[in-house]
Amino acid sequence: MPHPASLYLAEGPRVGIRHFTYQDAAEFTARARDSKALHHPWLFPPDSAAAYAAYAGRLIEDPTKAGFLVCEKGDGGDIAGFININNIVEGAFQSGALGYGAFAHAAGRGLMREGLDLVIGHAFGSLRLHRLEINVQPANTASIALARACGFRLEGFSPSMLFIDGAWRDHERWAITAEMRTSG
């Protein structure tokens, strides 16, 4: 199903970002199934219609979350990956935690870098956030490279931070602020 550019919240030369919809289930879950080898052991996006409905529902309905699909511009608007802002806190904190994943057909093509730049701009603009944080397992070199390429700085190490794939996993904490974005 084509995704017209008018649906994009922001656009770059090759991708646009837009919110998740329930109608994206078939494409998203097919791409998640095709990308299992790429994602393991870092993340486990929903790969069934029921799991997608629950996942997308949280991103659509929960005001402490914002989910974005990174879509290739062009005829099909194929979903290249996803970026979520979780744990959005307003008030004095104005912060959120990012999670993301590329799909196998789009990996290594720079599409997620362009998409993450768009999400950061949207977060610091329309969402009026001040700080974004990425927590990544130290051996996930692709994710660390993406964070670094988009201007995030390493701020620390958290042992046994998140329960992933049956165990508590260590994570590095990377962050960017609105000031870093405008001064860099």
Secondary structure as GFF3:
##gff-version 3
##sequence-region A 1 184
A	DSSP	three_ten_helix	5	7	.	.	.	ID=ss1
A	DSSP	beta_strand	10	11	.	.	.	ID=ss2
A	DSSP	beta_strand	15	19	.	.	.	ID=ss3
A	DSSP	three_ten_helix	22	24	.	.	.	ID=ss4
A	DSSP	alpha_helix	25	34	.	.	.	ID=ss5
A	DSSP	alpha_helix	36	39	.	.	.	ID=ss6
A	DSSP	alpha_helix	49	61	.	.	.	ID=ss7
A	DSSP	beta_strand	66	72	.	.	.	ID=ss8
A	DSSP	beta_strand	79	89	.	.	.	ID=ss9
A	DSSP	beta_strand	95	102	.	.	.	ID=ss10
A	DSSP	alpha_helix	111	124	.	.	.	ID=ss11
A	DSSP	beta_strand	131	136	.	.	.	ID=ss12
A	DSSP	alpha_helix	141	149	.	.	.	ID=ss13
A	DSSP	beta_strand	153	164	.	.	.	ID=ss14
A	DSSP	beta_strand	167	177	.	.	.	ID=ss15
A	DSSP	alpha_helix	178	183	.	.	.	ID=ss16
###
